[in-house]
Amino acid sequence: MEDLTQKIEELIKVLKTDSMPLWVSIIGIFVPILLSAIVIVITVLQNKKNKEFQIQLNKQNERLQIQISEKELKVQMHGDILKIYDECCVAQSKICGFDHLHHIIFSALFTSTDGKDLDKFYIDDLHTALSLLCQATNRANLLFPKNDIKIRNIIETIYKKSQALSRKADDYLYMGIADNIRDIAWDKISNKFNIPKGNYGDLNNNMEAKSAFSEYCKTTTTKEMDDIREELIELFKYDNFDVYFEKYLQMKFENGEN
């Protein structure tokens, strides 16, 4: 800009003197002025383009950052929902993993693999399952869309039925009901088969007596617990449970295949 001003001043001085042909002087000064003007215009245009490019670059970086954040959020969401599914599956194994009906579980005929009474082992598993389902239900209420009523309802239904089962089992064991029923069963067995009361060794060696003892341990409450567990087994089936997780857990790959 200073060079352009200087050239203009030189042009004015030349016009005031006649030391050389006017057109030569004008050309000698005007050409540099023109070139300087062109350089200024090019510089201005280049700066404008650089600013526009920088703006576009910033916008592109912002879009890329948003895409990365969205992908990270999807991965995190996938992991959180998978945790809900895993917690429910572990709870299922705790609740539905026993082969025996409840009157047999509370009969004291069997012990767990670590020597613990089967009824207490079962109660502990129910408590573990209930804790997992409570966490799964809370996460489900936070993460799943409110309009996805089916998946929220199935998890909450499983949780409530598990609560009902756990309460019945706790009351049956810790209020002494199971002990009373076993005492009555032992009185009948001792009279009928002449087996000393509480002698589970002799009882297990006599298949007829063992079968009769387990039948004597049946009550309305054990039947109710059997029914609740059957309902839970049904609720955990693929078409009633897993199918609702598919759209959240199936991974989408670039070729469009799952």
N, C-alpha and C positions, 0 to 999 in steps of 0.2 A: 504494500500500500504506500509506503514511503517512497519507493522507487517510482511509482506512478506519479506521485505529487512532484517529485524532482523533475521528471521528464516534462510535465506540463509547464513548470516554471522555466525550464530551458527553452521550450517552444515560444513562450512569451518573449524571452530575451532575443531570440533569433528574429522574431517578427519585428522587433524594434531596430534591428541592424540590417545593413545591406552588404555584408562582407562576402556572401556567396549567394548563388541563385536561391530564390525563396523555396522552390519546389524541392530542391535537394535537402535543404535544411529541414523542411517539413517532414519529408520522408524519413530522414535520419532520426528524427525525434519521434514521429508518429508510430513507426513500426515497433520500436521497443514498448511504446505505450500500449499498442494493440496487443502485443505479446504478453505484457504484464496483466492486461485486462483478461485475456484468455486464461492465463494461469490462475488468476483470482477466481474466475467463473468455474474452472475445472476443480479448484480446491474446494470451493463452496459446495459444488455438486458431489464431490467425493466425500466430504464431511457429512453431507445429508444422507448419502448412501450408506456410509459407515454407521450412522446413527440408526437408520432403518434396519440395517443388518443386525446391529446389536439388539434392537428391540425384538426382532424376529427370533434371534438366538435366545434371548431371555424367555420369550414366550414358549419356545420349543423346550427349553430346559425345565420350565415350570410344568409343562404338560408331561414331560418324561418323569419328573419327580412325582407328579400326581399318580401316574401309571404305576410307578414303583411302589408308592405308598398303598395304592389299592391292592396290588398283588400281595404285598406284605400283610395287609389287613385280611385278605382272603385266606392266606396261609395260616394266620393266627386263628381266624374263625374256624377253619377246617380242623385245626388241632383242638380247639375248645369243644367243638361239637363231637369230635371223635372221643374226647374224654368222657362226655356225657354217655355216649354209646358204650364205651368200655366199662364205665361204672355200673351201668344197667346190666351188662353181661356178667360181670363178677357177682352182682346181687342175684342174678338168675341162678348162677351155679350154687350159691349158698342156700337159696330157698328151695330150688327144684332138684337139687343134686342127690337127695336122699331117696333110696329105693323103698324104704319102709313107710308104712302108713303110721299115723300119729299114735294110735293105740299101742303099736309095737315099739315106737321110739320111747314112749313113756313107761314101758313095761319093765325096764331095767334088765331085759333079757340079753342086751348087747352092750358092749363098750366100744368106744372109738379106737382107732389105731394106736393112740398114745395112752390108752388105758383109762381115759376119762369116760364117765358115764355118757351114753349116747344122748340122753335127753339134755344134759348140760352143754354138750358139744353142739347140739342142734340149736339151742337157745342162743349160744354165743354167735353162731353163724347168722341167725336171724338178726341179731343186733348189728352185726357188721353190714349185712345187706341193707338194713334200714338206714344206717348212717350214709352209705353210698347212694342210696336212692334219694335221700334228703338233699344231698349235694347236687345230684343230677337234676332234681326237680327245680332247685333254685337257679342253677345255670340255665336250664331250659327256659325258665320264665324271663331270664335276662337276655338270652341270645336269640331265641327263635322269634320270628315275626308274630305279632299278635293275631294276624289273620290266618296263621297256620295252626288252626285250632286242634286238628287231629293229633299232631305229634305232641303238643303240649298236654292234651287230655290223656293220651295213652300213658305218658310218663307219670302224670299225677294220679291216674287211676291205679297204676301198679304200686305207687308209693302208698296210697291210702289202704289198699288191700293188704299190703305187706305190714303196715302198721296194725291193722286189725288182727292179722295172724300172729304177729309178735306179742301183742297184748294178751291174746287168748293163751298162747303158750306160756308166757310169764306167769299169768294167774294160775294156770293149771299146775305148773311146777312149784312155784314159790308160795302159793297159798295152801300147799299141802294136799291138793285134790288128787294128784297123781299117786302120792303115798297112800292115801286112804283107799283108792281104787285097787292098788296092788295088795294091800292088806286083806281086803275082802276076797280078791282073787286067790291069794295064798290060803286063806281059810277053806275055800272050796276045794282047792287042789289037794291040800293036806288031808282032808277028809275023804276025798274020792280016790286018790292015788297013794296015800300013805307016804308022802314025801315031806320031810321036815320043813317047816316054814322057813323061808329065806335060803334054802339050799338050792341055789341056781345051778350048781353042777349036776345034781341028780335030775333037776327039772329039764335041763338041756339034753340030758341023755335019754329022756323018755319023750319021744316025739308026740305021742298022744296027749300026754300031760302038758307039754310045751304048747301045743296047738290050743288046748283048752284054756290054758292060762292067758294066752294072748287074746282069746275071745272074751274072757272075763274082764279084760282091761279096756274093752271097747265101751265108749260112752257117747252121749249126744255131743259133748264138746269135742272129742277126738274126731267125730264125723264132721263136725262143722269146720275144724281145722283142715281135714282132708279136702273138703269142698273148696275152701279158699285157695289152697295150694293148687288144686286142679284148675281153678279160674286163672290163677297167675301163670301156670304153664301155658294155658291157652292164649293169654295176653302176650306172652313172650314169643309166640310163633311168628314166623317170618312175615306172613301176610297181615298180621295185626301189629307188628312192631318194627322189624327191620326195614320194611318197605318204605316207611316214612322218613328214614334217614338217607335213602339213596340219593336224592337230589342235592343233599348237603355234603355227602361224603365221596361220591363218585368223582374222580379226577377227570378234568377235561384236557385233552392233549391237542396239539396244534393240528393234527390231521382230522380232528373232529371225533375220534374214537375214544371210548371210555377205557 
